Every structure is written in C-alpha cells, then in structure tokens.
C-alpha cells in the first residue's frame, strides 16, 4: 500500500512504528528484499517500512506484478523529500554516504521521531 507523511501522525489510524529507510535505489532494493524475507517478524513487531529513494525523496520503482509485503508502504506526496533531505544533509555532514550506506528514521507510534540511524544493514 502507499502512505503520505501526514497519515503517519498521531491519531490517523496507523498504529505502527514507522521505519523510513532512505538511500540510493540499489540499497532500497535490498531493503525491500529484506523486508520480504522478514515480513512475519516485522509485522509481529508492529513495524512498517517506508522505502524512500534519494536524492529525490520518491518511492522506489517496483514491479507491480510482485506483491509487496504488508509491512512495506510506498511513500506518496512531496513531504517525504523535505524530511528525508534534511536528515540526509545532516548525515552527509557527519561523513555518511547516504546514497550508498543509507539511513533510517524511526517514528514512534505517536508520530514523533524516536531514533535516527546512519547506515542500513
């Protein structure tokens, strides 16, 4: 399914912790593959992965014939670029190659940022 940034704010009906994974397209393809492999664990842990391709802050290109796991939501709207670009600029200033290594922003169930990580494993 798809989601806008506004739909993840408190009281909007999505009661999950959101992991915004941002990186270049190759790394994001790996993230989606890992989410498929870990779907049961991610769902059980109330995690929703939103893969965002940098630098544009857009949804990755996916094969529409292949179903995405329920624990993955593609970003829609333009607000993603704003939030991810600011975080990517900060990570880059700290020496992280965000396109290659990636970064994660974890939103708590109340919609606030709970954690930021550099790199995606």
N, C-alpha and C positions, 0 to 999 in steps of 0.2 A: 504494500500500500504506500501511499505518499503522505507527507505531513508538512505543514507550514510551521515556522518557528513559533508563531502565536498559538498554535494548537497545543503546544507543549507547556504552556504556562499553567500555573495552578488553577485548579477547578475547571479545566477544559475537557475532562473525561479520559485522558490518557494517564493512568496511574502506574507509570513505569519510570525507572531510572533510564535516562537517555544518554547514550554514548555517541557523541558526534565525533566521527573518525574523519579527519581531513588529511589529504595527501595528494600526490600525483596520481594519475589514472592507474598506473601499474600497481602501486601499493594498495589502492582502493579495490582493485580486482581481487587482490589477495585477501583483503578484509572480508569481502563478500563471500569468497570461497570458505574462509574460516568460519564465518557466521553460519553457513550451510552445515558445516561439519559439527558445529557446537550448538545447533538450534535448540535442542532439548534443554541443555544447561542454561543457555541464555534466557529462554522463555521461563524456566523454573525460577530463575533469579530475578525476574521482572525487569530484564534489560532489553532495551530497544536500541539497535544500532542504526545510526543515520550516516551513511557514507557520503562525504562531500569532496568533490574533486577540486583541487587547487590548480591554478590560481583563480579560476572563475567563480568558485563557490557554488558549483552546479551539481546536479545529480549525475552519477556515472551513467555511461551508455550500457544498457543491459539488454540481453536477448529476451524479448517479450514472450518467447515460447517456453523459456525456462522460468519456472515459478521461483520467486524469491521466498526465503523463509519468513515466517510470521514475525520473527524478531528483527527484521530489517525494514526500514521505511525510507523511501527515497525523498530527498528534500524537494520542495516546490516553493516558488516565490523568491524574491530577491533579498530578503532579510538575512539569508544564510551567508551571503557574500560579506555583508557588513561584520557580523560577529566572527566569522572564521578569518577574515582578512586581518582584523585587529589582533587576534590571538596569534596568527601566523607571523605577523610583523614582529611581535614580541619574542616569539620563539626564534625567529631568524636572527634577531639582535643578540640572542644568547648563544648563537653558534649552531643552531639546529637547522639542518637542511630539511625543511618541512615537506618539500615535494617528494624526496626520496625516503626519509625516515618517518614522516607523518607526525601527527599529534592527535590527542583525544581531549575532548572537553566533556566532562561527565556532569549531567544535570540531575539534581536530586528530584524526588517525586514532587516537591513543591515548586519546581521550575528554576531554582537557583543553582548557580554553578557550585558544585561540590568539590571538584578536583580538575586539575589540568595536568596532562602528562605530555612529555616530549617523546616522540617515537611511538611506533605501533609494532608490536611483536607478533 
